[in-house]
Amino acid sequence: MRSARDAELMEASLIAVADAGIDIRHKLFECFFGAYPDRRASFISVDAASRRMTDETLAMMLGLAKDEGWVWPLVAELVFTHRSYGALPIAEYDAFIDMTVEELGLAAGAAWSDETAAAWQRHADALKAMIRKARAEWASAMPAGAPQGA
């Protein structure tokens, strides 16, 4: 799903946020825990997890825009390892991805346009589809150990 224009727009928004010195993970996790308060107990270290999860989510979406080969194996691995947290509803994956894009847009300010938002959303939707695919493949390969959340 390579899109040079999408990747260019996405990178520009990331640079704008970095240049502004904004770390979106704090607001992102505040929003996520606001929507899913029971999920906070799943985190041993919110600080460590918030850094990793935010960076990985942004990197995977940008990687999809650049048609990077590492995205699929990382998504498949993350979906598999997340099973240790129980049956995570697919809605939580979707919400986290959407919240990431939303917080990035807020932080990007003037660097955020309708075209930039659409680029991020296209690759957010592709990431969500890839997560569903990984869950289905794990369920097929390892029915007893696959995540069961809807």
C-alpha positions in Angstrom: 0.0 0.0 0.0 2.9 2.3 -0.7 2.1 5.9 -1.1 5.0 8.4 -1.4 2.7 11.4 -0.9 1.2 9.8 2.2 4.6 9.1 3.6 5.8 12.6 2.9 2.7 14.1 4.6 3.0 11.8 7.5 6.7 12.5 8.0 6.1 16.2 7.9 3.5 16.0 10.7 5.9 13.9 12.8 8.6 16.4 12.3 6.3 19.3 13.2 5.4 17.5 16.5 9.0 16.8 17.2 10.0 20.4 16.4 7.3 21.6 18.8 8.7 19.3 21.5 5.4 17.6 22.1 5.3 14.1 23.4 1.8 12.8 22.4 2.0 9.7 24.6 0.9 11.4 27.8 -2.4 12.8 26.3 -2.9 9.6 24.3 -2.7 7.3 27.3 -4.9 9.7 29.4 -7.5 9.4 26.6 -7.1 5.6 26.3 -7.4 5.1 30.1 -10.3 7.4 30.1 -12.1 5.2 27.6 -10.8 1.9 29.1 -10.1 2.5 32.8 -9.8 -1.2 33.6 -7.0 -1.6 31.2 -4.6 0.5 33.4 -4.1 -2.6 35.6 -2.6 -4.5 32.6 0.5 -2.2 32.6 3.4 -2.9 34.9 5.0 0.4 33.8 2.8 2.9 32.0 5.8 5.1 31.3 7.7 2.3 29.5 4.7 0.9 27.7 3.4 4.3 26.6 6.7 5.1 25.0 6.9 1.7 23.2 3.3 1.5 22.2 3.1 5.1 20.8 6.3 4.7 18.9 5.4 1.3 17.5 1.9 2.4 16.4 3.2 5.5 14.6 6.1 3.6 13.0 3.8 0.8 11.8 1.5 3.3 10.1 4.4 5.1 8.5 5.9 1.8 7.6 2.7 0.8 5.8 2.8 4.1 3.8 6.3 3.2 2.8 5.4 -0.5 2.1 8.1 -1.6 4.6 8.4 -5.4 4.8 9.0 -5.4 8.6 5.4 -4.2 9.4 3.6 -7.5 8.9 6.0 -9.6 11.1 5.9 -7.0 13.8 2.1 -6.8 13.8 1.8 -10.6 13.9 4.3 -10.8 16.8 2.6 -8.1 18.8 -0.9 -9.6 18.3 0.5 -13.0 19.5 2.3 -11.5 22.5 -0.7 -9.5 23.5 -2.6 -12.7 24.2 -0.9 -12.8 27.6 -3.1 -9.8 28.6 -6.2 -11.9 28.0 -8.9 -11.5 25.4 -8.3 -7.9 24.2 -11.3 -6.7 22.3 -10.6 -5.6 18.8 -12.3 -2.3 19.7 -9.4 -1.5 22.0 -6.9 -1.9 19.2 -9.0 0.2 16.9 -9.5 2.9 19.6 -5.8 3.1 20.4 -4.9 3.5 16.8 -7.6 6.2 16.2 -6.6 8.0 19.4 -3.0 8.0 18.3 -3.9 9.7 15.0 -6.2 12.1 16.8 -3.5 13.2 19.3 -0.9 13.5 16.6 -3.2 15.8 14.7 -3.8 18.0 17.7 -0.1 18.2 18.4 0.8 18.9 14.8 -1.2 22.1 14.7 -0.8 24.1 11.5 1.2 21.2 9.9 -2.0 19.1 10.0 -4.3 19.3 7.0 -7.2 17.4 5.7 -4.8 15.7 3.3 -2.5 14.8 6.2 -5.4 13.5 8.3 -6.6 11.3 5.3 -3.1 9.9 4.8 -2.8 8.9 8.5 -6.3 7.5 8.5 -5.7 5.3 5.4 -2.7 3.7 7.1 -4.5 3.5 10.4 -7.3 1.6 8.7 -4.7 -0.6 7.0 -3.1 -1.3 10.4 -6.4 -2.3 11.9 -7.1 -4.7 9.0 -3.6 -6.2 9.5 -4.3 -6.7 13.2 -7.5 -8.5 12.3 -5.7 -10.7 9.8 -3.0 -11.5 12.3 -5.6 -12.5 14.9 -7.4 -14.7 12.4 -4.2 -16.4 11.4 -3.1 -17.0 15.0 -6.6 -18.4 15.7 -6.3 -20.8 12.8 -2.7 -21.8 13.6 -3.1 -22.1 17.4 -6.8 -22.2 18.3 -6.2 -22.9 22.0 -3.7 -20.0 22.4 -5.2 -17.4 20.1 -6.9 -14.2 21.5 -10.6 -14.6 21.7 -11.7 -11.0 22.2 -14.3 -9.6 19.8 
